[in-house]
């Protein structure tokens, strides 16, 4: 018989603590706690600090927006590769670079070739039909486009620009390299005498 009264006591004790948190006595104790918690941002998971969280997110977003223009500028700068070549061999080196690009899967329309001295034979041939048809092929963007440094500024941007420093004055080479750098989206290849190119750029490539 003593077992029977003990069992309800056990159930009552189990129900007792469960019922106590449901009562309003224990509820007011955590209520004042979230008040000071928002002041301490160490616990953002609870509902109390949700209110101070948005201003913290705003500051983080402001910092992120301020940091974005920083890395975006260097990311836009193309990678520069230098292929040593003589003045006479710069154009051939540029042709080999174009062949390697095409063999690697680069689309012909992605490549622009600029010469600082004698024009590429393709450009000379196409210009014999007139400038309108010559630049129409550039605008089509279906094939590798060859142009002279004097008019390279008219060309549009392409992912890869190859410069053949095959002659011309230092000022022409400097202008061609500057234009090529602005036109190249991902890669700039310069074929020529490294010493001359470095002297034109004013720094090692």
Buried (B, 14 or more C-beta within 10 A) or exposed (E): EEEEEEEEEEEEEEEEEEEEEEEEEEEEEEEEEBEEBBEEEEEBEEEBBEEBEEEEEEEEEEEEEEEEEEEEEEEEEBEBBBBBBEBEBBBBBBBBBBEEBBEEEBBEBBBBBBBBBBBBEBBEEBBEEEEEEBBEBBEEBEEBBBBBBBBBBEBEEBBBBBBBBBBBEEEBBBBBBBBBBEBBEBBBBBBBBBEEBEEBBEEEE
